[in-house]
Amino acid sequence: MDASVALVKHVQPSVVHIHTEVPASHPSTRTLGDERMGTGTVVSADGLVLTVNYVVMGAKTIDVTYERGRTQRAEIVAQDFEVGLAVLKVKRQGGAVMPMISSESLTRGTPVFALASVGGRERRVAGGAVTYLGEFEAYWEYLLERGIVTSAANPGFGGGPLFTLLGEMAGIVYLSLSQIARNSLAIPMECFEANRGELLRYGKVLSRPQRAWIGVFAQPLEEGVVVAGIVPGGPSARSGVREGDVIVSLDSQEVPTLKDLYVSLWRHGPGERIALEVLRDNELRVLHVTGGDRAEFYKI
């Protein structure tokens, strides 16, 4: 069952278009570019907009355009580099705010729809159903304890809301999963709601233990985890890790999967020395990497 036209019209005023310009010197521009488009959702009547962090990371300017075409300058008030969310603030007061629910209210097969911006005043919708609820791991040192995968393909720029057919916002669409048919991944709303107080007060989540970041893009293999890419200037790049290295162990503990690698890595904090045993040219080597702080590396 798809969302009715009336329901889409009801929730659409809460969805905004985001245009971001980033200095060419910022480290994120190598993969994300220096001009980015995204979608956001109004989450409070005092001008708070929720989106995904990669849209605004390193921003020099951020412009938010509402459904009727009014554009306002926004500023970042909070970023969660581990989960991938960002909170923006605009001066505009009021605006449509939709109710939010936890992903615990969803089950496989729950009908949902995604809304996204494709331009200043243009919005598109895609319907589908929840196909998976659970752990989601990705190659950029990312592990979501509970992600929402749906058959509702992202219809536009990332960062838009995922709604139930009751008009409740259950998540923020993070990624298109084109390798898994026409699916998309959404970050559950509880990732924002549970940390809203800290995010708005401190600009980040302080109660979560800091995680070491080594700046690799990794893929699982039978032999271990292969380094498929390295962040230029990041901790691994500075410590001699190379593309093609197979990470066999971390601090003498085998890491046969991405999850094993991340869980072992995140027992460390920024500044701690980490021993990576890698297989390179059929030879085992031990490289010592000092864990970095991802948020500090990518700060504005």
N, C-alpha and C positions, 0 to 999 in steps of 0.2 A: 504494500500500500504506500503510495507516494503522498507527500505533504500537499494539502489543498492550497489553491492560490490564495485564499483568504489567510491561511496560517503564514505563508511566506510573506505576504504583505504586512502582517502583524509584526513579525520579528525583524523584517528588513531594515527599519530605521535604526536598529542597534548596531548595524554593520557599517564600518568605515573603510575608506581606501587610505593606504599609507604610501607616501613617496619619501624615500630616504636618499640623501647624498652623503657619501663617506669619503674622507681624504684618501687620495691614491696611495699615500704612504702607510695606511693602516694595514696590519697583517692579514685581515680577513678579505681584502680585496682580491687576493690571488685566486680565491675560489668563488667568492660571492659577488665580485665586481664593486664599482664605486657608486653605482646608482641602482637602487633596489625598489621594487614594488611589493606591497604586502597588503594584507587584510587585518583589520582589528575589530574588536567588539567592545562597545561601551559597557562597563561593569559597575559604574556608579554615577549618580546624577551630578556629582561635582567634577566631572571631566576626566575620569580615569578610563583608559582604554587598554585592553589586554591584547597582546599579540605574541608572536614567536620571536625569540631573541635574534635569530640570524638576520631578520629583516632590518633591525635597527642597530646592530652591534657596530660600534665605532662611528656612529652617525655624527656628521657635522650639522646637518639640518634634517628635521622631520616635519613633513606636512601631512595633516589629516584632513580628508575630505568627506563630508557627510552626504547622506543620500540626496539631499536637495541641492548639492553643489557648493555649499559653503566650506571654505578651506581655512584651517587654523594651524599655526605653528605649535608643535608639541615638544615636550622634553621628556627624557627618560627619568623615571623616578625609582625604578627597581629593575634588576636583572637577575635571573636565576640561570647561571651557566650550566648547572648540572642537569636540570630538567628541560631547559630550553625556552623559558617564558620571559617576557618583558612587560613592564607596566609603564604606560605613557600618561602624561598629564597635559590637558589642554585647558584653556581658560573658560571655554564654553560650559555653561551650567545647564542642567536638565538633560533631556535626551532619553530615549527608550532604553530601559534596562530589563533584560529578561531574567526569569528565575533560573537558578543554577541547581544542578543535582549531582550527586556522586555517581561515579561509574558503577558503584555497588548496586545501583537501581537497574542496571542494564543486564541483559543476558544475551547469549548468542541467539540471533534471529530478531532482536528488537529492531523495529523500523526506525530509521534515522534519516536526516538530510543535512547536507553541508551547504553553507552559504559562503560566497567569496566575492571579493572585488575583482573586476577585470579592467578597471579604469576609475576615474574620478567619481562618476555617478552611476557606473554600470555594475550590476551585481548578477551573479548566476547561481543557480541552485542545482544540486545533484542528490538524488535519493538513493537509498540502499538499506542495508541491514548490518547489524553488528555480526562480524564473522569470527572474531577472536578477542578475548580479554585475558591479558597476562603479560609476562615478561617480554620486553622487546629490547634487543641489543643491536647496536649499529657500529660501523667501522671507525667512527671518530671518537673513541673512548666514551661511549654513551650507552647507558643501560637504564631503561625505564622499568620500574618494578611492576607497573600495571599500565599497559597501553591499550588503546581501543583501536582495533583494526576493523574497518567497515568496507562494504562493497560500494559505498558512496564515494566515487572518485572526486578528488579535489577539483572543483569547477573553475578555479581561478588562482589568484596569488595566495600563498600560505599565510596562516594566522587567523583564518576565519572560524566561526563557531560551528559546532556539530550539535544539532538539535534533535530532540525526540518529537514525536507527532503531537505532543502536548505543549510544544513551544518551550520546553525546558532545555537549557544549555548544558550538555553533558561533557563537552570537551572543546579543545582548540585544535584545529587541523594543522598538523605539523609537517607531514611529508606525503607525497604521492608515492605509492609503492607499485610502480609500473611493472616491476619484475614479478609481482604477484597479481596477475591480471590487472584490473582497474580498481585497485584498492587504495585506501589511504589510512594513515596513522594519525590518531588524535591523542593529545595529552589530556588526561582526565581533569575535570574542574577541581577535584579535591587537591590536586597539586598546587593550585593557586589558593583555594579557600583555606586550606590548613595552614598556609604560611602567609596569609594576607597581612596580618599584623606586623610581622617582622619585615616583610618586603616594603611596606609603606613607611615603616618607622626608620629602618636602617638601609634600605635599598638592596638588601640581600637577605638570605636566610642564615642567621648566625647560629641557630641551634643545631644545624646539621654539621657533623665533623667535616673539616676541610679535607678535600681529596687531592692527592698528588696527581699531576697531569704530566705526561711525558711527550705529548705532541706527535703521536703516530696515527696513521690510518692503517687498520689491521684487518686481515681476512683469515678465517679459519682454514687449516689444511689438516690432512691426516697426521702429518709430522708435528703439528703444533699450530702456532699463529704466525702468519707471514706479515712482514711489514710491507704494505702495498704503497705507502707514501709517508712522507715526513713533513711536518710543519717547518718551513724555513725559519731559522733562528730560535726554534723551540728547544726544550731540554734534550731530546734525543739527537737532534741535529748537532748540538754542541758537544755531545758525548760520543760521537762516532758511529751511531746506529745508521745503517744504510737500508735503502729499499732492497727488498729481496731477502733480508735477514729473516730467519725463522726463529721466533722466540720460543725456546724450549722450556725455560723455567724463570721464575722471578724469586730472588732470594732463596734459591735451591728448592723451590716448590714448583712442581710441574704445572704448566698452564696450557692444557690441551685445547681449551675452547676460549672464545672471546670472554664469556662470563668469568671463567677461571682467572683470566688475565686481569680483568677489571677488578674483581673482588680482591685479588691479591695486591694489586696496585693501590687500591683505595684504603688498604690498611695503613698506608703511609700518608703523611701530609706533605704540603709544600716545604721544600728545603731539606727533606730527608734523602739520604743516599740509598739508591736501589740497585741491586745487582741483577742484571739481565744476562742470562746465558743464551747465546744465539748460535745458530748453525749457519755458517757462511763458507761457501766453497768447500763443503764436506768437512769442515773443521769447526769444533766447538770453541767459542770464545766467550769470555765474561767481560761485559761492559758495565761500567758504573755510571748511572744516570742520577742526577739530582732532580728530584721531583719539583715541578713548577706549579704555579697558581694560574689556572686558565683565565680566571677573571682579571687578574693583574696583567697578564700578557695581552689580553684583548681590550683592556680598558680604553675609554675614550681619550 
